[in-house]
Amino acid sequence: MVEERKVGCFYLGHTFLSYSAENVIMAYIEPSEFAIRMVDAGEQKIFMSTKDTLVRAFMAGAILALAAFFAVTVIVQTGSPLSGAMLFPVGFIMLYLLKFDLLTGVFTLVPLALLDKRHGCTPRRLMRNWGLVFVGNFAGALTVAFFASFILTYGYNTDGGELAAKAGSIGEARTLGYQEHGVAGWFTIFIRGMLCNWMVCMGVVGAMISSSATGKIVAMWMPVMVFFFMGFEHSIVNMFLFPFSMIMGGQFTIMDYLVWNEIPTVLGNLFGGLLLVGLPIYWTHVRTNPERRAPRVATGSRLVS
């Protein structure tokens, strides 16, 4: 039995809750260990049933959409984009702790199972997972867009006020605003999508660094806050924001939304999550090369390094 050394305690009602040095140390997980967990997670998602994949994706899309609605409301009411960015990660944390799946996350994790040559993991099954998660996320986000628009307009009988006007202007600026710059605008969205999923997947991976709920929450909060405040493009947030904007009177079309936001954002999210998070961690913490050491040279009866 390992002797437990108490390093602190909390008083809760009539109960003392103590923790040990060993428990504190074990809250941190080495990258070499959580990198394997990333591959395991990708494999598990590939073989998940259709029903479970769709339900988890639907709930993830719905929760993230509600968080986006909440954050935009905070920004409109307080006039502080930073306040909205600081509070938005609440939704991301909830869906992660409940093991729901976002397209941005499976873009990063699922390909690792193929790279690691896990048995039965094929490109066809990867595309199946991505397709199901996309459909589930979109359905969840669209459902919340209709809920939000309904309650703002009392069943579409009023104009929705300042929040509706803000949503409409965001939708126009982030479709028609990019369109004005042509190809450069399209690649601007693409790169914003890459930067977004770099931060989002740092949150996903960061949550694997700790075995405690508090550690996971802190590790997720910071990068997600960064992406939201910087105005990077997240495909699932946009699945809510742009339909909501159109319902609220945004002057752009479905084709504008798809060509000048959703498609380049999805592609940017894919490349950003995989190239800037998944592959670097896999190549350096799973496929680790041997250490380089100076050769040992014999001098007389001794070996000198």
DAWO-V945264 format. One record per helix or strand. SS is the DSSP state (hx for helix, st for strand). FROM is the first residue (numbers start at 0). TO is the last residue. Records with the same first field share a line. If there is no record, write none. Layout:
SS->FROM-TO / FROM-TO
This chain:
st->5-11 / 14-19 / 27-27 / 209-209 / 296-298 / 301-303
hx->20-25 / 30-45 / 49-77 / 80-96 / 102-114 / 122-151 / 160-172 / 175-178 / 181-207 / 212-228 / 234-246 / 253-284
